[in-house]
């Protein structure tokens, strides 16, 4: 059985699910499905049998000569969960980062230098739960991986990440030892002496330590250079806060927005304040363990005056 044929298992189960939505224990002929995917009748039967072997499909209602399928209870649960994952922004973001990183690893080992990031959209690595990820999601993935040193490339003003990129040594380590799972890679490389360097005049934040020193100067307005340093510190610290995946992704996205706005020609103070308030809300979440979140919240309030670190 070819890889392409085997990958049709999931597609068939969801196809049956969609066509029996009104009666999830009903059955549907899969002849149309087979024709659409270029399968002959024997191949359609084989695919149906594979679904049965997995416990997701049954054919007890099939008619002679016309392969038909119905979902099992397990198949219904499987399809519901697949659709839920597909609609989860955090899961999609994680899949985009992993897919892009693995794709760049392959390109490097194939001898391709600095490929266009958008070319991953022609590769199965950009498919998540049967659906192609969007160019925007891939661009944001590249923008997430580059500051972490996992990829390097050429930036343009209009996007979050590089247009052309290549995987770094650290990125190869993430793929080869953690299957491209960025969260597992960062947890695996975290030590109790991890230091988050905020800037030359702002002290540092050490993760997993009891005592922190925070040196920052309060003024009547935001120091944009300090705001940029804050954004980078937030992005660096996000994996160490043990946040749920969606909140970690949101914190990293807020950091990206803050840095982009502070680096623009005409930064909007109201946007910085609004995003800063969202950052503080996440950092003060009960799920954040240890003192790091409190220190970062306090630092956010210093860099963006007017925010309450305790709110």
VMD Tcl script that draws the C-alpha trace (Angstrom):
set ca {
  {0.00 0.00 0.00}
  {1.51 3.34 -1.05}
  {1.85 6.26 1.35}
  {-0.67 8.26 -0.69}
  {-3.21 5.42 -0.49}
  {-2.66 4.97 3.25}
  {-3.20 8.69 3.86}
  {-6.73 8.34 2.45}
  {-7.85 6.52 5.64}
  {-8.45 9.73 7.56}
  {-9.99 11.43 4.54}
  {-12.46 8.60 4.05}
  {-13.55 8.54 7.68}
  {-14.25 12.26 7.67}
  {-15.97 12.00 4.28}
  {-18.37 9.40 5.68}
  {-18.84 11.56 8.79}
  {-19.81 14.61 6.74}
  {-22.28 12.66 4.63}
  {-24.02 10.97 7.54}
  {-24.24 14.04 9.78}
  {-28.03 13.79 10.01}
  {-27.83 10.12 10.96}
  {-24.37 9.27 12.24}
  {-25.15 5.57 12.43}
  {-26.42 5.52 8.85}
  {-24.34 4.39 5.90}
  {-23.16 5.85 2.60}
  {-21.83 4.39 -0.63}
  {-18.12 5.15 -1.05}
  {-18.15 4.70 -4.84}
  {-18.16 8.48 -5.30}
  {-15.21 8.81 -2.92}
  {-13.22 6.19 -4.80}
  {-13.91 7.82 -8.17}
  {-12.85 11.23 -6.87}
  {-9.53 9.84 -5.65}
  {-8.90 7.62 -8.68}
  {-9.52 4.32 -6.88}
  {-10.99 1.28 -8.56}
  {-13.59 -0.85 -6.77}
  {-11.02 -3.25 -5.33}
  {-8.99 -0.38 -3.90}
  {-12.13 1.15 -2.42}
  {-12.90 -2.14 -0.68}
  {-9.33 -2.31 0.63}
  {-9.58 1.21 1.98}
  {-12.88 0.39 3.67}
  {-11.35 -2.74 5.17}
  {-8.47 -0.66 6.55}
  {-11.00 1.63 8.21}
  {-12.68 -1.41 9.73}
  {-9.35 -2.72 11.00}
  {-8.84 0.60 12.80}
  {-12.29 0.31 14.38}
  {-13.51 3.56 12.81}
  {-15.73 2.22 10.01}
  {-18.05 -0.67 9.48}
  {-19.75 -2.11 6.39}
  {-22.45 -4.24 7.92}
  {-25.02 -2.34 5.89}
  {-23.13 -2.59 2.59}
  {-25.02 -3.70 -0.50}
  {-23.65 -6.24 -2.94}
  {-21.23 -4.81 -5.49}
  {-21.38 -1.29 -4.10}
  {-18.98 -0.65 -1.20}
  {-20.74 1.28 1.55}
  {-19.62 2.37 5.00}
  {-20.98 3.62 8.26}
  {-19.17 5.12 11.22}
  {-18.63 3.25 14.43}
  {-18.99 5.06 17.74}
  {-15.19 5.30 17.85}
  {-15.22 6.74 14.33}
  {-17.67 9.45 15.33}
  {-15.50 10.42 18.32}
  {-12.40 10.39 16.12}
  {-13.96 12.71 13.53}
  {-15.30 15.08 16.18}
  {-11.86 15.33 17.77}
  {-10.16 15.86 14.42}
  {-12.44 18.77 13.60}
  {-11.85 20.26 17.03}
  {-8.07 20.09 16.62}
  {-8.29 21.59 13.13}
  {-10.17 24.60 14.51}
  {-7.75 25.14 17.43}
  {-5.51 28.18 16.65}
  {-2.79 27.03 19.06}
  {-2.70 23.54 17.54}
  {-2.52 25.02 14.05}
  {0.30 27.36 15.08}
  {2.25 24.46 16.59}
  {1.71 22.36 13.46}
  {2.90 25.21 11.23}
  {6.12 25.62 13.22}
  {6.85 21.91 13.27}
  {5.98 21.44 9.60}
  {8.14 24.35 8.46}
  {11.08 23.25 10.61}
  {10.96 19.64 9.37}
  {10.59 20.84 5.77}
  {13.62 23.13 6.08}
  {15.59 20.25 7.62}
  {14.78 18.13 4.57}
  {15.64 20.94 2.16}
  {19.04 21.41 3.82}
  {19.84 17.70 3.64}
  {18.80 17.72 -0.01}
  {21.34 20.45 -0.66}
  {18.81 23.24 -1.23}
  {20.12 26.55 0.09}
  {17.78 29.25 1.41}
  {14.53 27.97 -0.15}
  {11.48 30.21 -0.32}
  {9.49 29.67 2.87}
  {6.21 29.78 0.93}
  {7.25 26.65 -0.99}
  {6.35 24.56 2.06}
  {2.73 25.16 1.03}
  {3.28 22.67 -1.79}
  {4.48 20.00 0.65}
  {2.52 17.61 2.91}
  {4.30 19.19 5.90}
  {1.93 22.16 5.56}
  {-1.17 19.97 5.91}
  {-2.73 19.82 9.37}
  {-5.55 17.38 10.08}
  {-6.31 17.11 6.37}
  {-6.36 20.86 5.70}
  {-3.65 23.00 4.13}
  {-2.31 25.69 6.45}
  {-2.54 29.26 5.18}
  {0.36 31.43 3.94}
  {-0.25 33.70 6.93}
  {0.12 30.79 9.36}
  {3.38 29.74 7.72}
  {4.69 33.32 7.80}
  {3.88 33.59 11.50}
  {5.58 30.24 12.11}
  {8.75 31.55 10.45}
  {8.50 34.71 12.56}
  {8.26 32.51 15.66}
  {11.21 30.26 14.79}
  {13.74 32.87 13.69}
  {14.12 34.83 16.97}
  {14.62 31.52 18.76}
  {17.60 30.75 16.57}
  {16.06 27.69 14.93}
  {16.03 29.18 11.44}
  {17.80 32.09 9.81}
  {16.85 34.04 6.74}
  {16.08 37.22 4.89}
  {13.41 39.45 6.43}
  {11.01 41.79 4.66}
  {8.99 44.60 6.20}
  {5.62 43.21 5.18}
  {5.78 39.86 6.97}
  {6.45 38.31 10.37}
  {9.17 35.94 9.19}
  {11.85 35.56 6.54}
  {10.95 35.07 2.88}
  {13.91 32.75 2.30}
  {15.27 30.71 5.19}
  {17.43 27.79 6.24}
  {17.51 25.68 9.35}
  {20.23 26.32 11.92}
  {22.21 23.83 13.99}
  {19.78 24.33 16.87}
  {16.88 23.76 14.49}
  {18.45 20.50 13.33}
  {18.78 19.43 16.95}
  {15.06 20.16 17.47}
  {14.11 18.02 14.45}
  {16.53 15.16 15.04}
  {16.00 14.79 18.78}
  {12.48 16.16 19.32}
  {10.80 15.45 15.93}
  {10.43 19.19 15.39}
  {8.34 19.66 18.56}
  {9.43 23.13 19.67}
  {7.81 22.88 23.09}
  {9.57 19.60 23.89}
  {12.86 20.99 22.56}
  {12.69 24.10 24.74}
  {11.67 22.11 27.82}
  {14.48 19.64 27.18}
  {17.03 22.43 26.96}
  {15.79 24.36 29.97}
  {18.03 24.33 33.03}
  {17.57 25.71 36.48}
  {20.15 28.37 35.78}
  {18.38 29.69 32.67}
  {18.81 33.47 32.36}
  {16.60 35.78 30.36}
  {18.60 38.84 29.34}
  {16.28 41.80 28.97}
  {18.79 44.49 28.13}
  {22.04 46.09 29.13}
  {20.45 48.41 31.69}
  {17.50 46.35 32.83}
  {19.07 43.52 34.79}
  {18.04 39.96 34.10}
  {15.42 37.44 34.97}
  {16.44 33.93 36.01}
  {13.88 31.20 35.53}
  {13.17 28.70 38.30}
  {14.92 30.78 40.95}
  {13.47 32.08 44.18}
  {15.12 35.51 44.12}
  {15.00 38.05 41.35}
  {16.61 41.44 40.84}
  {14.76 43.89 38.66}
  {16.49 47.12 37.71}
  {14.53 49.51 35.54}
  {14.01 53.24 35.42}
  {10.49 54.58 35.56}
  {9.75 57.63 33.44}
  {6.68 59.51 32.33}
  {6.58 57.85 28.91}
  {7.53 54.55 27.34}
  {11.17 54.07 26.36}
  {10.71 52.36 22.99}
  {14.08 50.61 23.16}
  {13.07 49.17 26.53}
  {9.69 48.14 25.09}
  {11.49 46.18 22.36}
  {13.67 44.51 25.02}
  {10.53 43.69 27.01}
  {8.93 42.04 23.98}
  {12.00 39.90 23.38}
  {12.15 38.91 27.03}
  {8.49 37.89 26.97}
  {9.03 35.78 23.87}
  {12.10 34.13 25.40}
  {10.38 33.46 28.71}
  {7.07 32.14 27.34}
  {8.13 28.44 27.26}
  {9.35 28.63 30.87}
  {6.00 29.74 32.30}
  {4.25 26.36 31.86}
  {1.25 28.05 30.27}
  {-1.41 26.13 28.34}
  {-0.49 25.96 24.65}
  {-3.06 28.55 23.59}
  {-1.95 31.09 26.22}
  {1.74 30.51 25.43}
  {0.98 31.15 21.75}
  {-1.03 34.27 22.67}
  {1.80 35.63 24.83}
  {4.32 35.11 22.02}
  {1.95 36.78 19.55}
  {1.49 39.77 21.88}
  {5.27 40.03 22.21}
  {5.58 40.06 18.42}
  {2.96 42.81 18.13}
  {4.57 44.92 20.84}
  {8.02 44.66 19.27}
  {6.69 45.44 15.79}
  {4.73 48.45 17.02}
  {7.59 49.81 19.14}
  {9.95 49.45 16.18}
  {7.64 51.21 13.72}
  {8.10 54.79 12.54}
  {5.02 56.03 14.39}
  {4.23 53.71 17.32}
  {0.74 53.95 18.77}
  {0.91 54.27 22.60}
  {-2.69 53.09 22.97}
  {-1.91 49.82 21.18}
  {1.16 49.26 23.35}
  {-0.90 49.90 26.47}
  {-3.69 47.58 25.34}
  {-1.33 44.74 24.44}
  {0.67 45.36 27.61}
  {-2.50 44.98 29.68}
  {-3.21 41.67 27.94}
  {0.33 40.52 28.73}
  {-0.09 41.39 32.41}
  {-3.39 39.49 32.52}
  {-1.71 36.36 31.16}
  {1.30 36.67 33.46}
  {-0.97 37.01 36.50}
  {-2.93 33.91 35.54}
  {-3.22 31.34 38.36}
  {-1.71 28.70 36.06}
  {1.64 30.52 35.97}
  {3.89 28.89 38.54}
  {6.90 30.44 40.25}
  {7.98 34.05 40.53}
  {8.97 34.60 36.90}
  {5.46 35.60 35.82}
  {5.16 38.16 38.63}
  {8.54 39.66 37.81}
  {7.71 39.96 34.12}
  {4.34 41.53 34.98}
  {6.09 44.07 37.20}
  {8.64 44.78 34.50}
  {5.86 45.29 31.95}
  {4.30 47.87 34.26}
  {7.62 49.70 34.55}
  {8.32 49.75 30.81}
  {4.73 50.69 29.93}
  {3.73 53.13 32.70}
  {0.10 53.14 33.69}
  {-0.36 49.38 33.82}
  {-1.02 47.66 37.12}
  {1.15 44.59 37.63}
  {-1.41 43.27 40.07}
  {-4.48 43.72 37.90}
}
mol new
graphics top color blue
foreach p $ca { graphics top sphere $p radius 0.5 }
foreach p [lrange $ca 0 end-1] q [lrange $ca 1 end] { graphics top cylinder $p $q radius 0.2 }
display resetview
